[in-house]
Amino acid sequence: MERSGWPEADELVVCTVKKVTDFGAFVELDEYGGKEGLIHISEVASGWVKYIRDHVREGQKIVCKVLYVDTAKHHIDLSLKDVNEHQRREKIQQWKNEQKAEKWIQYAAKVTKIGNDDLNKIISTLYERFGSVYAAFEKSRMSGTSSLTEIGISKEFAEMIKKVAEENLKKPQVDIAGYVDLISPLNDGIEHIKRALVAAGGINDGEEVKIDIMYTGAPRYRIHVVAPDYKKAENVLKKSAQVAIKAIEKEGGTGKFHRYSEQNT
């Protein structure tokens, strides 16, 4: 999605290499309407660069760091070497998310019959408030339409954004596990342990929470929890372990909860 204006120094930008010369590479900034930038050969890679085409080639999609912007001369200096692999992957994912968001917001505008001029104003507002259009969709799903209407977005359009977000964005999930040791001195102790584990796995804490329990080696059982957020996941994990421990203690056995397994540390 194209952004108005110019990038700022130190900002990471997605670029397409248009021309490679002996002294550097000319690129277009995909997010800023194809504005042109230059990567000097000294900013292509760390150390001495003998053949620049060993590092960049025409048509390649790359992530660069903005070094300097001269709006009067329409000139942008960029660095490729100052972007590490983690930053590159993260920026590319953000860029892909914005491409999705562009299709979503255009669909929302079509349904609600919003013209291009008004849509561009809305997009600018979303960038100013949330940093990206994709983030606005995420916010509407998590916080509702009020997060949009309070910055001047019409109720109708805000509701459409929320509807599209709910249809296209996956719910956030946290995946954690803990371990519980259950011991029964009774001859039919294994049956008591099974019942304790069934009770632990049967906690009803909403459809968005999933609990799986598996045997890892006597007397240890692994409790695996998937929930919308870390706090809820931790609460469910501890509650599940407590239910199992209380059930086995009621039958004369013993139980102990471990957040992490000694076997895996």
Secondary structure, 3 states (H helix, E strand, C coil): CCCCCCCCCCCEEEEEEEEECCCEEEEEEHHHCCEEEEEEHHHCCCCCCCCHHHCCCCCCEEEEEEEEEECCCCEEEEECCCCCHHHHHHHHHHHHHHHHHHHHHHHHHHHCCCCHHHHHHHHHHHHHHHCCHHHHHHHHHHHCCHHHHCCCCCHHHHHHHHHHHHHHCCCCCEEEEEEEEEECCCCCHHHHHHHHHHHHHCCCCCCCCEEEEEEEECCEEEEEEEECCHHHHHHHHHHHHHHHHHHHHHCCCEEEEECCCHHHC
